[in-house]
Amino acid sequence: MGIRKIVAAAGVAAVTGGMLLAGVGTAAADTKVKHHSVSGGEVGTNHVARFTTTYNDGVAWNATVFVDYGRSGAWTECSDGSHHHGPLVGPGTWLWGGDCHGNGTIVNYGWYDG
């Protein structure tokens, strides 16, 4: 299985192949979810066996992620207090990303499980 790409930004996600998913900003906004912070050293917890950051300029980030079971999605917390959630995806290797363009700078990022 190849690497699949999802980039979450301000309410829209693009998946390689041209499919668009709407509602990224609210994917988990209405429920309490457990956020796993990359800066908190939680790599290798439930659902995500590997999370390797490949880019982070303080406003946007990208990572190669291996979801081993269940469903997980990208999460970004911005300096204005907003949280942005990518769509939940199943097992596989993914290219995830998030950004805080228009919402300040990145305070924290990682993933959530669903």
C-alpha positions in Angstrom: 0.0 0.0 0.0 1.4 3.4 -0.9 1.4 6.7 1.0 -1.8 8.6 1.0 -1.9 12.4 1.6 -4.3 14.5 3.6 -3.7 18.2 4.3 -6.1 19.9 6.8 -6.5 23.6 6.7 -9.3 25.9 7.8 -12.3 23.7 7.0 -11.2 21.8 3.9 -9.0 18.8 3.4 -7.6 17.5 0.1 -6.9 13.9 -0.4 -4.5 12.7 -3.2 -6.6 11.8 -6.2 -8.8 14.9 -6.2 -11.3 13.9 -3.5 -12.3 16.8 -1.3 -13.6 16.4 2.3 -15.4 19.3 3.9 -15.8 20.2 7.6 -12.3 19.5 8.7 -12.4 22.3 11.3 -15.3 20.7 13.0 -14.5 17.0 12.7 -14.2 16.6 16.4 -15.1 20.1 17.6 -18.4 19.1 19.1 -17.1 16.2 21.3 -14.3 15.9 23.8 -11.5 13.9 22.2 -8.1 12.8 23.5 -5.4 14.8 21.7 -1.9 13.3 21.4 0.8 15.9 21.2 3.9 15.3 19.2 5.8 17.7 21.5 4.5 15.7 24.5 6.5 12.6 23.3 3.4 10.5 22.8 4.4 9.0 19.5 3.6 5.3 19.4 0.4 5.5 21.5 -3.0 4.0 20.5 -3.7 3.9 16.7 -0.6 5.8 15.6 2.5 3.6 15.6 4.8 6.2 13.9 4.6 10.0 13.5 7.6 11.7 11.8 7.4 15.4 11.3 8.8 16.4 7.9 8.1 20.1 8.0 7.3 22.8 10.6 7.7 26.5 10.1 5.7 27.6 13.1 2.6 28.2 11.0 2.2 25.0 9.0 3.4 21.4 9.5 3.6 18.1 7.6 4.3 14.6 8.9 4.5 11.0 7.6 2.1 9.0 9.9 1.5 5.2 10.2 -2.0 4.4 11.6 -1.8 0.7 12.6 -5.5 0.2 13.5 -8.7 2.1 14.2 -9.1 5.6 13.0 -7.0 8.8 13.7 -6.8 12.3 12.3 -4.4 15.3 12.3 -4.9 18.0 15.0 -3.5 21.5 15.2 -3.8 24.0 18.0 -3.2 27.7 17.1 -2.2 30.7 19.2 -5.6 32.3 18.9 -7.0 29.2 20.8 -8.6 27.5 17.8 -8.2 23.8 17.2 -8.3 22.3 13.6 -9.0 18.6 13.1 -8.3 16.6 9.9 -10.7 13.8 8.9 -10.4 10.5 10.6 -8.6 7.9 8.5 -8.0 4.2 8.8 -4.9 2.0 8.8 -2.1 2.9 6.4 0.7 5.3 5.8 -0.4 8.9 5.4 1.0 12.3 4.8 -0.7 14.6 7.2 -0.5 18.4 7.6 -2.1 21.3 9.3 -1.7 25.0 9.5 -2.6 28.1 11.5 -2.7 30.6 8.5 -5.0 33.4 9.7 -5.1 31.9 13.2 -1.7 32.9 14.5 1.1 30.3 15.0 1.2 26.7 16.0 1.0 26.1 19.7 0.7 22.3 19.5 0.0 19.6 17.0 -0.4 15.8 16.7 -3.4 13.6 16.3 -6.7 12.5 17.8 -8.4 9.1 17.8 -11.9 8.3 16.8 
